[in-house]
């Protein structure tokens, strides 16, 4: 993590996104602590809990406990702290924590995003999952009208990266 962060800072970036969830909670906290120390206070740290990927995702109570543990590291967001289908859990977290929650990489269209607009802080559409450019533009415009920031999510091939870059170039933020 230290060498990764040194490289991104050297290259002029001011934010770092890291995954947690594969190691013990103590190891993950140590990794997050190292990331925050390397980044300092003037750079953003985003934490991806990948609960849509893991076999035993956190429930809403363990997610809240873990998010509260992460709060001391001032994360810009905690991404996917619950399985993406856990609507009630996201609604619970929105009420219980001040840490921003990001979700949406696995959502496939406007209906899923609309259902979550009142439960999350940042949406993460991926043009390759959401039905193409027009669909993502409709989703991002709907989110913006509700004051919800958009952070495009990209995971996959060079085609996926370029497709999302194309959308990013036309977004106002």
N, C-alpha and C positions, 0 to 999 in steps of 0.2 A: 504494500500500500504506500509506504513512504516513497519508494522510487517512482511509482506511478504518479503520485501527486507532485513530486518534484519535477517530473517531466511535463505534466500538464501546465503547471505554473510557469515553467520555463518557456513553454509554447504560447503563453499569453492567455490561457483560460483562467477563469475565476470561479469555477464550480467543478465538483467531483461527485459522481454517482457511484455508490457501491452497493453490493448485495450483502445481505445477511440471511441467515436461516439454515445454512448447511452445517454449521458448526454448533458447539454448545453455546448457550446464551452468554456465559462468561467470556468465551473466546470472541464471540461477536462484539460484545461490549468493548473488549480490549482493542479489536480492530477499528471500531468506530472512534474510540478515544485517540488512537494513533492517527486516524484520518483527520480528526478535528485539530489535533496538535500540529500536524503538518500544514494544514490549510490556514491556520490562524483564524482570527475573528473577521477578517475582511473578505473571505471567500465562502461560497455556499457549499454545503454538504447535503446531498440528497441520498436517502437510504431506501433501497428496494428490498422489502421483506419477502418477496416472491412467493406469497402464500397461495397463489393460483397454480404454482408449480410443484410444491411440496406435497408428499403423501399425507402428512399429518399437519394441516394448517392450524394456526392459532385460532382459538375461539375468541369471542368478543372480550371476555374477561382477561385472558392471557395477552391478547393484543393491546388492551388498554394498559396493563401493567408494563409491558415491554415498551410501549410508546412513552410512557411516563419515565421509564429508565433512560430512554434516548433523549428526552427533553433537555437534559443538562448539556448535550452536545450541540444544541441549537440547530437541528436539522431544518433545511428549507422545506422538505416534505418527507413523509414516510409513505412509500409507495406500496400498494397492495398488502396491507397488514392483515387482511382477511382474504378468504377465497373470494374471487370477484362476484360470485353468485349470492353472497351473504348480505343482501340488502339491509335487513334489520340490524345486522352487526355494524355496518357502515353508518347507519342512522344513529345508533348508540354511540359510536366513537365520535361522531360529529358533535353530539351533545356533551360528551364527557372530557374531551381534550382540546387544548388550544393548538396542538401541533397540526399543521396542514396535512391532509390526507390526499394522495393522488391515486387515481384508478382509471381504468378504461382500455388498457392495451388489448384486452381480449374481447371487448364489446364489438358487436357486429353492425350496429346501426343506431339510428336516431332514437328508437324506442328504448333501448337499453340506457343510453346516455340520459335521456329525459327522466327516466325512472330514478336515476341517481343524482340528479342535479341538486336536490336538497340534502344530500347525504355526504358529499365530498367537497373538497376545496379546489382541486385542480383536476381537469379531465385530460386524458392521454389517448386521443384517438390515433390509430395507425391506418393510413390510407389503404394499405393492403388487406386490412381486416374489415374495414367499414363500408365497403361498397364503392370505393373509388373517390376521385377528386371532388365531385359534386356533393356526394354524401358527407365527406369530411368538412367541406366548406359550410354545409347546412348545420352540421353539428357544432362547429366552432362558432358560427354566428349565433346560434341559439344559446350557447354557453356564455358568450360575451354579453348578450342581452340580459343575462341574469347576473353578470359580474363575476363569472367563473373563469379564471385563467386557463389557458390551453397550453399544454406542453406535448407536442407531437411525440409519439412513441415509435421507435424503430427497432425491430428485431428481425434479422433475417439477411436476405441477400443484398447484393449491390443494387439490384432493381428496387427493392424495398427502400433502401437508403435514398436513392435518387428520387423515387416517387414522393417520399415524405419531404425531401429537400425542396422539391418543386412546390409543394403546398406551403412549406415554411416561407418560401420567398414571396408569396402573395398575402400572407397574414400580416396584419398591421402590427402585431406585437411579437 
